[in-house]
Amino acid sequence: MNHTLSIMIHCHRDSEIKYQQILAATVNEKITIMDAASKAGVSPKNIHRMIKKLQSAGCVKKTFGGKYRYLSITKTGIDVLEKYGGSI
């Protein structure tokens, strides 16, 4: 059975590329949630919902530093990005 990222994180197939862009933005760096929204072309309203799905799938983790919230990719997220989103 061929699993796709959209099935794994329970998102619509059309928005799968946005999830891949969020994951790709967090490779090798910790970024703010608003930076992730900007890099993926997602509205601030939608980024939080998308991050919750990525967190539930174990692809990203959210940390707090002062007044900012940061995202970083997990090992699972790297594996998912390599499998469904091409090379890193």
C-alpha positions as YAML, in Angstrom:
chain: A
units: angstrom
residues:
- id: 1
  name: MET
  ca: [0.00, 0.00, 0.00]
- id: 2
  name: ASN
  ca: [1.38, 3.40, -0.97]
- id: 3
  name: HIS
  ca: [1.17, 5.84, 1.93]
- id: 4
  name: THR
  ca: [1.51, 9.53, 1.29]
- id: 5
  name: LEU
  ca: [2.29, 12.39, 3.62]
- id: 6
  name: SER
  ca: [-1.35, 13.52, 3.41]
- id: 7
  name: ILE
  ca: [-2.52, 10.18, 4.78]
- id: 8
  name: MET
  ca: [0.14, 10.16, 7.51]
- id: 9
  name: ILE
  ca: [-0.74, 13.59, 8.90]
- id: 10
  name: HIS
  ca: [-4.43, 13.59, 7.92]
- id: 11
  name: CYS
  ca: [-4.37, 16.57, 5.61]
- id: 12
  name: HIS
  ca: [-5.91, 17.25, 2.23]
- id: 13
  name: ARG
  ca: [-3.74, 16.08, -0.65]
- id: 14
  name: ASP
  ca: [-3.72, 19.61, -2.14]
- id: 15
  name: SER
  ca: [-2.05, 21.07, 0.98]
- id: 16
  name: GLU
  ca: [0.61, 18.37, 1.25]
- id: 17
  name: ILE
  ca: [3.23, 20.60, -0.43]
- id: 18
  name: LYS
  ca: [2.73, 23.24, 2.29]
- id: 19
  name: TYR
  ca: [3.46, 20.67, 4.99]
- id: 20
  name: GLN
  ca: [6.59, 19.63, 3.08]
- id: 21
  name: GLN
  ca: [7.68, 23.28, 2.91]
- id: 22
  name: ILE
  ca: [7.21, 23.70, 6.66]
- id: 23
  name: LEU
  ca: [9.33, 20.60, 7.30]
- id: 24
  name: ALA
  ca: [11.98, 21.74, 4.82]
- id: 25
  name: ALA
  ca: [12.15, 25.18, 6.47]
- id: 26
  name: THR
  ca: [13.07, 23.58, 9.81]
- id: 27
  name: VAL
  ca: [15.95, 21.45, 8.49]
- id: 28
  name: ASN
  ca: [19.27, 22.49, 10.07]
- id: 29
  name: GLU
  ca: [17.76, 25.38, 11.99]
- id: 30
  name: LYS
  ca: [15.24, 26.28, 14.63]
- id: 31
  name: ILE
  ca: [12.79, 28.85, 13.23]
- id: 32
  name: THR
  ca: [9.91, 30.83, 14.64]
- id: 33
  name: ILE
  ca: [6.40, 29.77, 13.83]
- id: 34
  name: MET
  ca: [5.79, 32.98, 11.87]
- id: 35
  name: ASP
  ca: [8.97, 32.40, 9.83]
- id: 36
  name: ALA
  ca: [7.67, 28.92, 9.00]
- id: 37
  name: ALA
  ca: [4.36, 30.44, 7.89]
- id: 38
  name: SER
  ca: [6.16, 32.93, 5.69]
- id: 39
  name: LYS
  ca: [8.48, 30.34, 4.10]
- id: 40
  name: ALA
  ca: [5.58, 27.99, 3.36]
- id: 41
  name: GLY
  ca: [3.25, 30.73, 2.17]
- id: 42
  name: VAL
  ca: [0.69, 29.91, 4.85]
- id: 43
  name: SER
  ca: [-1.42, 32.40, 6.78]
- id: 44
  name: PRO
  ca: [-0.75, 32.80, 10.50]
- id: 45
  name: LYS
  ca: [-4.29, 31.51, 11.07]
- id: 46
  name: ASN
  ca: [-3.54, 28.21, 9.33]
- id: 47
  name: ILE
  ca: [0.05, 27.64, 10.47]
- id: 48
  name: HIS
  ca: [-0.98, 26.71, 14.01]
- id: 49
  name: ARG
  ca: [-3.41, 24.03, 12.80]
- id: 50
  name: MET
  ca: [-0.76, 22.65, 10.47]
- id: 51
  name: ILE
  ca: [1.89, 22.57, 13.18]
- id: 52
  name: LYS
  ca: [-0.47, 20.66, 15.49]
- id: 53
  name: LYS
  ca: [-0.84, 17.98, 12.81]
- id: 54
  name: LEU
  ca: [2.92, 17.80, 12.28]
- id: 55
  name: GLN
  ca: [3.45, 17.59, 16.05]
- id: 56
  name: SER
  ca: [0.87, 14.82, 16.38]
- id: 57
  name: ALA
  ca: [2.71, 12.86, 13.71]
- id: 58
  name: GLY
  ca: [5.99, 13.42, 15.59]
- id: 59
  name: CYS
  ca: [7.55, 15.40, 12.71]
- id: 60
  name: VAL
  ca: [8.31, 18.66, 14.53]
- id: 61
  name: LYS
  ca: [8.71, 19.83, 18.08]
- id: 62
  name: LYS
  ca: [7.82, 23.23, 19.45]
- id: 63
  name: THR
  ca: [10.03, 24.93, 22.02]
- id: 64
  name: PHE
  ca: [9.70, 28.23, 23.82]
- id: 65
  name: GLY
  ca: [12.43, 30.83, 24.07]
- id: 66
  name: GLY
  ca: [11.46, 34.12, 25.66]
- id: 67
  name: LYS
  ca: [8.47, 35.55, 23.85]
- id: 68
  name: TYR
  ca: [8.94, 33.36, 20.75]
- id: 69
  name: ARG
  ca: [7.91, 29.82, 19.91]
- id: 70
  name: TYR
  ca: [10.32, 27.86, 17.76]
- id: 71
  name: LEU
  ca: [9.96, 24.83, 15.54]
- id: 72
  name: SER
  ca: [12.57, 22.20, 14.89]
- id: 73
  name: ILE
  ca: [12.38, 19.04, 12.84]
- id: 74
  name: THR
  ca: [12.62, 15.64, 14.52]
- id: 75
  name: LYS
  ca: [14.23, 12.46, 13.23]
- id: 76
  name: THR
  ca: [10.77, 11.30, 12.21]
- id: 77
  name: GLY
  ca: [10.25, 14.57, 10.33]
- id: 78
  name: ILE
  ca: [13.52, 14.13, 8.46]
- id: 79
  name: ASP
  ca: [12.54, 10.58, 7.52]
- id: 80
  name: VAL
  ca: [9.12, 11.77, 6.35]
- id: 81
  name: LEU
  ca: [10.62, 14.59, 4.31]
- id: 82
  name: GLU
  ca: [13.09, 12.24, 2.64]
- id: 83
  name: LYS
  ca: [10.39, 9.69, 1.90]
- id: 84
  name: TYR
  ca: [7.58, 11.97, 0.72]
- id: 85
  name: GLY
  ca: [9.19, 15.31, -0.02]
- id: 86
  name: GLY
  ca: [12.30, 14.36, -1.95]
- id: 87
  name: SER
  ca: [15.85, 14.97, -0.82]
- id: 88
  name: ILE
  ca: [16.73, 17.43, 1.92]
...
